[in-house]
């Protein structure tokens, strides 16, 4: 079985050939302004605009935990806005990450990656501002993507 490839670098700039799908976790309250989304917005305005419109029209669409929105930003680059976080703050119900929602969203990512014949690229989703534990997220990626033949690269930013 294949494994996840780990590299140091910027997940918004995958340097592999072919179609690339950049997956990241969004919250369910319409907030876009901290963490990895800032790097996305510096490169492309479309993912933020699409997410905000999706949230604004949530009474009439599938916006919610586990839902995933796909936004094409370049000829061979797509972004997956995956709702895998409840709110934005740690409180009485714990950290914002929702592992089940991430798993559901990753299943959508696997389908889209197969449809596009794309590799998937991501930061350590759910483990930054969402407060998640990589030891719980990594098995979801292995089960939902890698075991289905999707090439996955996880980027650790910085040195």
mmCIF file of the C-alpha atoms, coordinates in Angstrom:
data_MODEL
# 
_entry.id   MODEL 
# 
loop_
_atom_site.group_PDB 
_atom_site.id 
_atom_site.type_symbol 
_atom_site.label_atom_id 
_atom_site.label_alt_id 
_atom_site.label_comp_id 
_atom_site.label_asym_id 
_atom_site.label_entity_id 
_atom_site.label_seq_id 
_atom_site.pdbx_PDB_ins_code 
_atom_site.Cartn_x 
_atom_site.Cartn_y 
_atom_site.Cartn_z 
_atom_site.occupancy 
_atom_site.B_iso_or_equiv 
_atom_site.pdbx_formal_charge 
_atom_site.auth_seq_id 
_atom_site.auth_comp_id 
_atom_site.auth_asym_id 
_atom_site.auth_atom_id 
_atom_site.pdbx_PDB_model_num 
ATOM 1   C CA . UNK A 1 1   ? 0.000   0.000  0.000   1.00 0.00 ? 1   UNK A CA 1 
ATOM 2   C CA . UNK A 1 2   ? 1.156   3.517  -0.746  1.00 0.00 ? 2   UNK A CA 1 
ATOM 3   C CA . UNK A 1 3   ? 1.840   6.034  1.951   1.00 0.00 ? 3   UNK A CA 1 
ATOM 4   C CA . UNK A 1 4   ? 1.431   9.754  2.393   1.00 0.00 ? 4   UNK A CA 1 
ATOM 5   C CA . UNK A 1 5   ? 4.401   11.760 1.103   1.00 0.00 ? 5   UNK A CA 1 
ATOM 6   C CA . UNK A 1 6   ? 5.557   14.397 3.596   1.00 0.00 ? 6   UNK A CA 1 
ATOM 7   C CA . UNK A 1 7   ? 7.509   17.425 2.378   1.00 0.00 ? 7   UNK A CA 1 
ATOM 8   C CA . UNK A 1 8   ? 8.560   20.836 3.628   1.00 0.00 ? 8   UNK A CA 1 
ATOM 9   C CA . UNK A 1 9   ? 7.062   23.608 1.566   1.00 0.00 ? 9   UNK A CA 1 
ATOM 10  C CA . UNK A 1 10  ? 3.973   25.476 0.526   1.00 0.00 ? 10  UNK A CA 1 
ATOM 11  C CA . UNK A 1 11  ? 0.839   23.405 -0.083  1.00 0.00 ? 11  UNK A CA 1 
ATOM 12  C CA . UNK A 1 12  ? -0.470  26.146 -2.379  1.00 0.00 ? 12  UNK A CA 1 
ATOM 13  C CA . UNK A 1 13  ? 2.430   25.524 -4.778  1.00 0.00 ? 13  UNK A CA 1 
ATOM 14  C CA . UNK A 1 14  ? 2.640   21.774 -5.505  1.00 0.00 ? 14  UNK A CA 1 
ATOM 15  C CA . UNK A 1 15  ? 5.448   21.095 -7.959  1.00 0.00 ? 15  UNK A CA 1 
ATOM 16  C CA . UNK A 1 16  ? 4.264   17.805 -9.437  1.00 0.00 ? 16  UNK A CA 1 
ATOM 17  C CA . UNK A 1 17  ? 2.966   17.187 -12.936 1.00 0.00 ? 17  UNK A CA 1 
ATOM 18  C CA . UNK A 1 18  ? -0.698  16.682 -13.711 1.00 0.00 ? 18  UNK A CA 1 
ATOM 19  C CA . UNK A 1 19  ? -3.878  17.900 -12.059 1.00 0.00 ? 19  UNK A CA 1 
ATOM 20  C CA . UNK A 1 20  ? -3.540  18.953 -8.436  1.00 0.00 ? 20  UNK A CA 1 
ATOM 21  C CA . UNK A 1 21  ? -6.303  19.180 -5.837  1.00 0.00 ? 21  UNK A CA 1 
ATOM 22  C CA . UNK A 1 22  ? -5.431  21.250 -2.757  1.00 0.00 ? 22  UNK A CA 1 
ATOM 23  C CA . UNK A 1 23  ? -7.555  20.200 0.220   1.00 0.00 ? 23  UNK A CA 1 
ATOM 24  C CA . UNK A 1 24  ? -8.007  22.195 3.404   1.00 0.00 ? 24  UNK A CA 1 
ATOM 25  C CA . UNK A 1 25  ? -10.432 22.405 6.319   1.00 0.00 ? 25  UNK A CA 1 
ATOM 26  C CA . UNK A 1 26  ? -12.925 25.267 6.725   1.00 0.00 ? 26  UNK A CA 1 
ATOM 27  C CA . UNK A 1 27  ? -15.201 26.130 9.633   1.00 0.00 ? 27  UNK A CA 1 
ATOM 28  C CA . UNK A 1 28  ? -18.989 25.959 9.536   1.00 0.00 ? 28  UNK A CA 1 
ATOM 29  C CA . UNK A 1 29  ? -19.670 29.581 10.519  1.00 0.00 ? 29  UNK A CA 1 
ATOM 30  C CA . UNK A 1 30  ? -18.469 31.424 7.423   1.00 0.00 ? 30  UNK A CA 1 
ATOM 31  C CA . UNK A 1 31  ? -15.179 32.622 8.890   1.00 0.00 ? 31  UNK A CA 1 
ATOM 32  C CA . UNK A 1 32  ? -12.213 32.939 6.511   1.00 0.00 ? 32  UNK A CA 1 
ATOM 33  C CA . UNK A 1 33  ? -9.295  34.965 7.784   1.00 0.00 ? 33  UNK A CA 1 
ATOM 34  C CA . UNK A 1 34  ? -6.710  32.953 9.730   1.00 0.00 ? 34  UNK A CA 1 
ATOM 35  C CA . UNK A 1 35  ? -4.436  30.025 9.073   1.00 0.00 ? 35  UNK A CA 1 
ATOM 36  C CA . UNK A 1 36  ? -3.957  28.260 5.745   1.00 0.00 ? 36  UNK A CA 1 
ATOM 37  C CA . UNK A 1 37  ? -6.808  30.156 4.070   1.00 0.00 ? 37  UNK A CA 1 
ATOM 38  C CA . UNK A 1 38  ? -4.632  33.276 4.106   1.00 0.00 ? 38  UNK A CA 1 
ATOM 39  C CA . UNK A 1 39  ? -2.045  31.492 1.947   1.00 0.00 ? 39  UNK A CA 1 
ATOM 40  C CA . UNK A 1 40  ? -4.813  30.389 -0.426  1.00 0.00 ? 40  UNK A CA 1 
ATOM 41  C CA . UNK A 1 41  ? -6.240  33.907 -0.654  1.00 0.00 ? 41  UNK A CA 1 
ATOM 42  C CA . UNK A 1 42  ? -2.786  35.353 -1.391  1.00 0.00 ? 42  UNK A CA 1 
ATOM 43  C CA . UNK A 1 43  ? -2.594  33.119 -4.478  1.00 0.00 ? 43  UNK A CA 1 
ATOM 44  C CA . UNK A 1 44  ? -6.201  33.031 -5.695  1.00 0.00 ? 44  UNK A CA 1 
ATOM 45  C CA . UNK A 1 45  ? -9.357  35.002 -4.807  1.00 0.00 ? 45  UNK A CA 1 
ATOM 46  C CA . UNK A 1 46  ? -11.753 32.270 -6.027  1.00 0.00 ? 46  UNK A CA 1 
ATOM 47  C CA . UNK A 1 47  ? -11.699 29.814 -3.063  1.00 0.00 ? 47  UNK A CA 1 
ATOM 48  C CA . UNK A 1 48  ? -12.619 32.517 -0.530  1.00 0.00 ? 48  UNK A CA 1 
ATOM 49  C CA . UNK A 1 49  ? -15.287 34.053 -2.770  1.00 0.00 ? 49  UNK A CA 1 
ATOM 50  C CA . UNK A 1 50  ? -16.814 30.625 -3.448  1.00 0.00 ? 50  UNK A CA 1 
ATOM 51  C CA . UNK A 1 51  ? -16.742 29.660 0.265   1.00 0.00 ? 51  UNK A CA 1 
ATOM 52  C CA . UNK A 1 52  ? -18.367 32.933 1.338   1.00 0.00 ? 52  UNK A CA 1 
ATOM 53  C CA . UNK A 1 53  ? -21.115 32.583 -1.310  1.00 0.00 ? 53  UNK A CA 1 
ATOM 54  C CA . UNK A 1 54  ? -21.632 28.920 -0.311  1.00 0.00 ? 54  UNK A CA 1 
ATOM 55  C CA . UNK A 1 55  ? -22.020 29.925 3.344   1.00 0.00 ? 55  UNK A CA 1 
ATOM 56  C CA . UNK A 1 56  ? -24.255 32.904 2.529   1.00 0.00 ? 56  UNK A CA 1 
ATOM 57  C CA . UNK A 1 57  ? -26.624 30.635 0.548   1.00 0.00 ? 57  UNK A CA 1 
ATOM 58  C CA . UNK A 1 58  ? -26.425 27.725 3.036   1.00 0.00 ? 58  UNK A CA 1 
ATOM 59  C CA . UNK A 1 59  ? -30.196 27.565 3.482   1.00 0.00 ? 59  UNK A CA 1 
ATOM 60  C CA . UNK A 1 60  ? -30.370 26.399 -0.142  1.00 0.00 ? 60  UNK A CA 1 
ATOM 61  C CA . UNK A 1 61  ? -27.304 24.151 -0.502  1.00 0.00 ? 61  UNK A CA 1 
ATOM 62  C CA . UNK A 1 62  ? -25.281 21.399 1.191   1.00 0.00 ? 62  UNK A CA 1 
ATOM 63  C CA . UNK A 1 63  ? -23.066 23.691 3.345   1.00 0.00 ? 63  UNK A CA 1 
ATOM 64  C CA . UNK A 1 64  ? -22.394 21.880 6.623   1.00 0.00 ? 64  UNK A CA 1 
ATOM 65  C CA . UNK A 1 65  ? -20.125 19.335 8.319   1.00 0.00 ? 65  UNK A CA 1 
ATOM 66  C CA . UNK A 1 66  ? -18.488 17.019 5.799   1.00 0.00 ? 66  UNK A CA 1 
ATOM 67  C CA . UNK A 1 67  ? -19.607 19.003 2.752   1.00 0.00 ? 67  UNK A CA 1 
ATOM 68  C CA . UNK A 1 68  ? -16.869 19.799 0.252   1.00 0.00 ? 68  UNK A CA 1 
ATOM 69  C CA . UNK A 1 69  ? -16.809 22.527 -2.373  1.00 0.00 ? 69  UNK A CA 1 
ATOM 70  C CA . UNK A 1 70  ? -14.457 22.250 -5.363  1.00 0.00 ? 70  UNK A CA 1 
ATOM 71  C CA . UNK A 1 71  ? -13.107 25.435 -6.937  1.00 0.00 ? 71  UNK A CA 1 
ATOM 72  C CA . UNK A 1 72  ? -10.952 25.469 -10.053 1.00 0.00 ? 72  UNK A CA 1 
ATOM 73  C CA . UNK A 1 73  ? -8.244  28.145 -9.712  1.00 0.00 ? 73  UNK A CA 1 
ATOM 74  C CA . UNK A 1 74  ? -5.939  27.286 -12.630 1.00 0.00 ? 74  UNK A CA 1 
ATOM 75  C CA . UNK A 1 75  ? -6.116  24.956 -15.605 1.00 0.00 ? 75  UNK A CA 1 
ATOM 76  C CA . UNK A 1 76  ? -4.594  22.088 -13.591 1.00 0.00 ? 76  UNK A CA 1 
ATOM 77  C CA . UNK A 1 77  ? -5.240  23.246 -10.011 1.00 0.00 ? 77  UNK A CA 1 
ATOM 78  C CA . UNK A 1 78  ? -8.390  22.866 -7.898  1.00 0.00 ? 78  UNK A CA 1 
ATOM 79  C CA . UNK A 1 79  ? -9.065  23.753 -4.259  1.00 0.00 ? 79  UNK A CA 1 
ATOM 80  C CA . UNK A 1 80  ? -11.316 21.675 -2.003  1.00 0.00 ? 80  UNK A CA 1 
ATOM 81  C CA . UNK A 1 81  ? -13.040 23.735 0.726   1.00 0.00 ? 81  UNK A CA 1 
ATOM 82  C CA . UNK A 1 82  ? -13.903 20.986 3.231   1.00 0.00 ? 82  UNK A CA 1 
ATOM 83  C CA . UNK A 1 83  ? -16.171 21.769 6.202   1.00 0.00 ? 83  UNK A CA 1 
ATOM 84  C CA . UNK A 1 84  ? -14.437 19.906 9.025   1.00 0.00 ? 84  UNK A CA 1 
ATOM 85  C CA . UNK A 1 85  ? -14.521 22.358 11.881  1.00 0.00 ? 85  UNK A CA 1 
ATOM 86  C CA . UNK A 1 86  ? -17.342 23.412 14.235  1.00 0.00 ? 86  UNK A CA 1 
ATOM 87  C CA . UNK A 1 87  ? -16.948 27.098 15.003  1.00 0.00 ? 87  UNK A CA 1 
ATOM 88  C CA . UNK A 1 88  ? -13.545 28.646 15.557  1.00 0.00 ? 88  UNK A CA 1 
ATOM 89  C CA . UNK A 1 89  ? -12.917 28.508 19.302  1.00 0.00 ? 89  UNK A CA 1 
ATOM 90  C CA . UNK A 1 90  ? -12.130 25.825 21.844  1.00 0.00 ? 90  UNK A CA 1 
ATOM 91  C CA . UNK A 1 91  ? -14.903 25.727 24.415  1.00 0.00 ? 91  UNK A CA 1 
ATOM 92  C CA . UNK A 1 92  ? -16.990 23.414 26.569  1.00 0.00 ? 92  UNK A CA 1 
ATOM 93  C CA . UNK A 1 93  ? -17.423 21.051 23.605  1.00 0.00 ? 93  UNK A CA 1 
ATOM 94  C CA . UNK A 1 94  ? -13.658 20.836 23.072  1.00 0.00 ? 94  UNK A CA 1 
ATOM 95  C CA . UNK A 1 95  ? -11.603 21.877 20.061  1.00 0.00 ? 95  UNK A CA 1 
ATOM 96  C CA . UNK A 1 96  ? -13.322 22.931 16.811  1.00 0.00 ? 96  UNK A CA 1 
ATOM 97  C CA . UNK A 1 97  ? -12.087 19.980 14.703  1.00 0.00 ? 97  UNK A CA 1 
ATOM 98  C CA . UNK A 1 98  ? -14.706 17.382 13.724  1.00 0.00 ? 98  UNK A CA 1 
ATOM 99  C CA . UNK A 1 99  ? -12.972 14.177 12.662  1.00 0.00 ? 99  UNK A CA 1 
ATOM 100 C CA . UNK A 1 100 ? -16.108 12.518 11.293  1.00 0.00 ? 100 UNK A CA 1 
ATOM 101 C CA . UNK A 1 101 ? -16.760 15.556 9.069   1.00 0.00 ? 101 UNK A CA 1 
ATOM 102 C CA . UNK A 1 102 ? -13.158 15.463 7.819   1.00 0.00 ? 102 UNK A CA 1 
ATOM 103 C CA . UNK A 1 103 ? -13.557 11.778 6.982   1.00 0.00 ? 103 UNK A CA 1 
ATOM 104 C CA . UNK A 1 104 ? -16.774 12.468 5.072   1.00 0.00 ? 104 UNK A CA 1 
ATOM 105 C CA . UNK A 1 105 ? -15.187 15.385 3.230   1.00 0.00 ? 105 UNK A CA 1 
ATOM 106 C CA . UNK A 1 106 ? -12.135 13.317 2.316   1.00 0.00 ? 106 UNK A CA 1 
ATOM 107 C CA . UNK A 1 107 ? -14.445 10.732 0.722   1.00 0.00 ? 107 UNK A CA 1 
ATOM 108 C CA . UNK A 1 108 ? -15.763 13.548 -1.523  1.00 0.00 ? 108 UNK A CA 1 
ATOM 109 C CA . UNK A 1 109 ? -12.162 14.557 -2.254  1.00 0.00 ? 109 UNK A CA 1 
ATOM 110 C CA . UNK A 1 110 ? -11.330 10.965 -3.276  1.00 0.00 ? 110 UNK A CA 1 
ATOM 111 C CA . UNK A 1 111 ? -14.207 10.907 -5.758  1.00 0.00 ? 111 UNK A CA 1 
ATOM 112 C CA . UNK A 1 112 ? -13.224 14.260 -7.270  1.00 0.00 ? 112 UNK A CA 1 
ATOM 113 C CA . UNK A 1 113 ? -9.520  13.285 -7.398  1.00 0.00 ? 113 UNK A CA 1 
ATOM 114 C CA . UNK A 1 114 ? -10.432 10.109 -9.311  1.00 0.00 ? 114 UNK A CA 1 
ATOM 115 C CA . UNK A 1 115 ? -12.694 12.081 -11.652 1.00 0.00 ? 115 UNK A CA 1 
ATOM 116 C CA . UNK A 1 116 ? -9.893  14.583 -12.382 1.00 0.00 ? 116 UNK A CA 1 
ATOM 117 C CA . UNK A 1 117 ? -7.048  12.018 -12.217 1.00 0.00 ? 117 UNK A CA 1 
ATOM 118 C CA . UNK A 1 118 ? -5.534  14.408 -9.670  1.00 0.00 ? 118 UNK A CA 1 
ATOM 119 C CA . UNK A 1 119 ? -3.027  14.140 -6.864  1.00 0.00 ? 119 UNK A CA 1 
ATOM 120 C CA . UNK A 1 120 ? -4.082  15.662 -3.527  1.00 0.00 ? 120 UNK A CA 1 
ATOM 121 C CA . UNK A 1 121 ? -2.022  18.227 -1.631  1.00 0.00 ? 121 UNK A CA 1 
ATOM 122 C CA . UNK A 1 122 ? -2.686  19.641 1.831   1.00 0.00 ? 122 UNK A CA 1 
ATOM 123 C CA . UNK A 1 123 ? -1.252  21.073 5.010   1.00 0.00 ? 123 UNK A CA 1 
ATOM 124 C CA . UNK A 1 124 ? -1.839  18.976 8.152   1.00 0.00 ? 124 UNK A CA 1 
ATOM 125 C CA . UNK A 1 125 ? -5.579  19.535 7.841   1.00 0.00 ? 125 UNK A CA 1 
ATOM 126 C CA . UNK A 1 126 ? -7.574  20.014 11.018  1.00 0.00 ? 126 UNK A CA 1 
ATOM 127 C CA . UNK A 1 127 ? -4.443  20.305 13.158  1.00 0.00 ? 127 UNK A CA 1 
ATOM 128 C CA . UNK A 1 128 ? -3.804  24.051 13.125  1.00 0.00 ? 128 UNK A CA 1 
ATOM 129 C CA . UNK A 1 129 ? -6.489  26.442 14.299  1.00 0.00 ? 129 UNK A CA 1 
ATOM 130 C CA . UNK A 1 130 ? -9.031  23.587 14.486  1.00 0.00 ? 130 UNK A CA 1 
ATOM 131 C CA . UNK A 1 131 ? -6.954  22.001 17.273  1.00 0.00 ? 131 UNK A CA 1 
ATOM 132 C CA . UNK A 1 132 ? -6.957  18.481 15.891  1.00 0.00 ? 132 UNK A CA 1 
ATOM 133 C CA . UNK A 1 133 ? -4.508  15.660 16.536  1.00 0.00 ? 133 UNK A CA 1 
ATOM 134 C CA . UNK A 1 134 ? -2.567  14.393 13.496  1.00 0.00 ? 134 UNK A CA 1 
ATOM 135 C CA . UNK A 1 135 ? -2.626  10.847 14.910  1.00 0.00 ? 135 UNK A CA 1 
ATOM 136 C CA . UNK A 1 136 ? -6.409  10.944 14.346  1.00 0.00 ? 136 UNK A CA 1 
ATOM 137 C CA . UNK A 1 137 ? -6.397  12.782 10.985  1.00 0.00 ? 137 UNK A CA 1 
ATOM 138 C CA . UNK A 1 138 ? -3.665  10.766 9.271   1.00 0.00 ? 138 UNK A CA 1 
ATOM 139 C CA . UNK A 1 139 ? -5.596  7.444  9.399   1.00 0.00 ? 139 UNK A CA 1 
ATOM 140 C CA . UNK A 1 140 ? -8.592  9.205  7.783   1.00 0.00 ? 140 UNK A CA 1 
ATOM 141 C CA . UNK A 1 141 ? -6.378  10.314 4.894   1.00 0.00 ? 141 UNK A CA 1 
ATOM 142 C CA . UNK A 1 142 ? -4.911  6.824  4.534   1.00 0.00 ? 142 UNK A CA 1 
ATOM 143 C CA . UNK A 1 143 ? -8.336  5.155  4.558   1.00 0.00 ? 143 UNK A CA 1 
ATOM 144 C CA . UNK A 1 144 ? -10.249 7.667  2.407   1.00 0.00 ? 144 UNK A CA 1 
ATOM 145 C CA . UNK A 1 145 ? -7.574  8.613  -0.121  1.00 0.00 ? 145 UNK A CA 1 
ATOM 146 C CA . UNK A 1 146 ? -4.366  6.560  -0.107  1.00 0.00 ? 146 UNK A CA 1 
ATOM 147 C CA . UNK A 1 147 ? -6.100  3.150  0.079   1.00 0.00 ? 147 UNK A CA 1 
ATOM 148 C CA . UNK A 1 148 ? -8.196  4.243  -2.917  1.00 0.00 ? 148 UNK A CA 1 
ATOM 149 C CA . UNK A 1 149 ? -5.091  4.901  -4.979  1.00 0.00 ? 149 UNK A CA 1 
ATOM 150 C CA . UNK A 1 150 ? -4.961  8.687  -4.604  1.00 0.00 ? 150 UNK A CA 1 
ATOM 151 C CA . UNK A 1 151 ? -1.450  10.157 -4.320  1.00 0.00 ? 151 UNK A CA 1 
ATOM 152 C CA . UNK A 1 152 ? -1.342  12.455 -1.279  1.00 0.00 ? 152 UNK A CA 1 
ATOM 153 C CA . UNK A 1 153 ? 1.345   14.959 -0.292  1.00 0.00 ? 153 UNK A CA 1 
ATOM 154 C CA . UNK A 1 154 ? 1.237   16.681 3.098   1.00 0.00 ? 154 UNK A CA 1 
ATOM 155 C CA . UNK A 1 155 ? 3.178   19.924 3.448   1.00 0.00 ? 155 UNK A CA 1 
ATOM 156 C CA . UNK A 1 156 ? 4.854   21.182 6.588   1.00 0.00 ? 156 UNK A CA 1 
ATOM 157 C CA . UNK A 1 157 ? 5.440   24.904 6.159   1.00 0.00 ? 157 UNK A CA 1 
ATOM 158 C CA . UNK A 1 158 ? 8.659   26.523 7.291   1.00 0.00 ? 158 UNK A CA 1 
ATOM 159 C CA . UNK A 1 159 ? 12.118  25.145 7.920   1.00 0.00 ? 159 UNK A CA 1 
# 
